[in-house]
Amino acid sequence: LHPSLVQSSQKLEYCVLRLKYAVTIMFAKHGPDVLNHQLELLRLSSAVIEIYAMTAVLGRASRACCTDILNADSEIYLAQKYCFDAHKRVKQLIIDIVSEQDVTADFSHFKIAEDIFKHKGYFLEHPMNRNI
């Protein structure tokens, strides 16, 4: 990895370690029942996708800089910016996964899903319908 990307690579390392922590917490909290916690798994998969993208971006920028490609400095800046933003997103996703409190809007998702299931599909009426 190119030396100018050290700070971004440290953000990537932090994200990977937090992902490991989140997986450990999820399995400790739910055990084999983890498959029934789809919203937490969705957050986990989103974090994995962000981490994968960070890895790809850093690899591309490092190669561009090491092979002296035109506009390699722009690649470095874009990689640093992407890693900074992705780090914040992963951090929030992991906080949502490991938090004991209901800091997310999961209850709303469950309520909407329940209504869809009960009505066997789309259940809202058009807002212009008369309510007489």
PLY file of the C-alpha trace (Angstrom):
ply
format ascii 1.0
element vertex 132
property float x
property float y
property float z
element edge 131
property int vertex1
property int vertex2
end_header
0.00 0.00 0.00
1.28 3.44 -0.85
2.49 5.42 2.19
0.10 8.31 1.53
-2.82 5.97 2.24
-1.72 4.92 5.73
-4.45 6.87 7.52
-7.13 5.45 5.24
-5.79 1.94 5.72
-6.02 2.43 9.48
-9.68 3.35 9.04
-10.14 0.15 7.04
-8.43 -1.89 9.75
-10.67 -0.31 12.38
-13.76 -1.22 10.35
-12.65 -4.84 9.96
-12.02 -5.17 13.69
-15.40 -3.62 14.52
-17.04 -6.01 12.06
-15.44 -8.93 13.87
-16.73 -7.52 17.16
-20.25 -7.08 15.77
-20.39 -10.66 14.47
-19.23 -11.96 17.86
-21.88 -9.90 19.65
-24.61 -11.00 17.25
-23.84 -14.69 17.73
-23.54 -14.28 21.50
-26.85 -12.40 21.65
-28.90 -14.54 19.25
-27.06 -17.84 18.83
-28.52 -20.07 16.11
-31.58 -17.80 15.98
-29.49 -15.11 14.25
-31.08 -16.05 10.92
-34.40 -14.65 12.14
-32.93 -11.19 12.74
-32.97 -10.02 9.15
-32.56 -6.30 9.80
-29.41 -6.86 11.84
-28.09 -9.13 9.09
-28.91 -6.40 6.57
-26.83 -3.92 8.56
-24.03 -6.46 8.80
-24.04 -7.08 5.05
-24.05 -3.32 4.40
-20.97 -2.97 6.60
-19.26 -5.81 4.72
-20.03 -4.16 1.38
-18.60 -0.85 2.61
-15.44 -2.59 3.84
-15.04 -4.40 0.52
-15.43 -1.13 -1.37
-12.86 0.56 0.89
-10.42 -2.25 0.11
-11.00 -1.93 -3.64
-10.66 1.86 -3.59
-7.43 1.73 -1.59
-5.99 -0.93 -3.88
-6.81 1.06 -6.99
-5.42 4.31 -5.61
-2.25 2.63 -4.38
-1.65 1.00 -7.75
-2.30 4.29 -9.56
0.23 6.05 -7.38
2.88 3.32 -7.54
2.68 3.01 -11.34
2.69 6.80 -11.72
-0.58 6.99 -13.63
-1.79 10.40 -14.74
-3.95 12.05 -12.04
-2.80 9.57 -9.41
-2.96 12.33 -6.83
-6.68 12.72 -7.55
-7.10 8.97 -7.06
-5.42 9.32 -3.67
-7.71 12.19 -2.64
-10.82 10.34 -3.79
-9.73 7.20 -1.93
-9.08 9.16 1.25
-12.48 10.87 1.00
-14.31 7.63 0.29
-12.61 5.84 3.18
-13.42 8.70 5.54
-17.11 8.58 4.62
-17.31 4.78 4.57
-15.64 4.65 7.98
-18.43 6.82 9.41
-21.12 4.67 7.78
-19.60 1.40 9.03
-19.16 2.83 12.50
-22.86 3.76 12.66
-23.96 0.39 11.28
-21.92 -1.45 13.92
-23.30 0.78 16.67
-26.83 -0.07 15.49
-26.00 -3.79 15.49
-24.44 -4.02 18.94
-26.67 -1.57 20.77
-28.97 -3.06 23.36
-31.48 -0.25 23.04
-33.86 0.14 20.15
-32.08 3.12 18.62
-33.21 2.12 15.16
-36.56 2.24 13.43
-36.91 -1.55 13.40
-40.30 -1.40 15.08
-41.67 0.61 12.16
-40.34 -1.96 9.70
-42.02 -4.77 11.63
-45.33 -2.90 11.79
-45.31 -2.15 8.05
-44.41 -5.76 7.24
-47.24 -6.98 9.46
-49.74 -4.74 7.64
-48.51 -5.88 4.22
-48.83 -9.52 5.27
-52.28 -8.98 6.77
-53.61 -7.26 3.62
-51.72 -9.62 1.28
-49.98 -6.78 -0.51
-50.08 -3.02 -0.81
-52.50 -1.71 1.79
-52.48 2.08 1.54
-55.24 3.93 -0.26
-54.60 6.66 -2.75
-54.43 10.01 -0.89
-56.90 11.61 -3.32
-59.67 9.07 -2.58
-62.64 10.54 -0.79
-63.08 9.43 2.79
-66.86 9.37 3.04
0 1
1 2
2 3
3 4
4 5
5 6
6 7
7 8
8 9
9 10
10 11
11 12
12 13
13 14
14 15
15 16
16 17
17 18
18 19
19 20
20 21
21 22
22 23
23 24
24 25
25 26
26 27
27 28
28 29
29 30
30 31
31 32
32 33
33 34
34 35
35 36
36 37
37 38
38 39
39 40
40 41
41 42
42 43
43 44
44 45
45 46
46 47
47 48
48 49
49 50
50 51
51 52
52 53
53 54
54 55
55 56
56 57
57 58
58 59
59 60
60 61
61 62
62 63
63 64
64 65
65 66
66 67
67 68
68 69
69 70
70 71
71 72
72 73
73 74
74 75
75 76
76 77
77 78
78 79
79 80
80 81
81 82
82 83
83 84
84 85
85 86
86 87
87 88
88 89
89 90
90 91
91 92
92 93
93 94
94 95
95 96
96 97
97 98
98 99
99 100
100 101
101 102
102 103
103 104
104 105
105 106
106 107
107 108
108 109
109 110
110 111
111 112
112 113
113 114
114 115
115 116
116 117
117 118
118 119
119 120
120 121
121 122
122 123
123 124
124 125
125 126
126 127
127 128
128 129
129 130
130 131
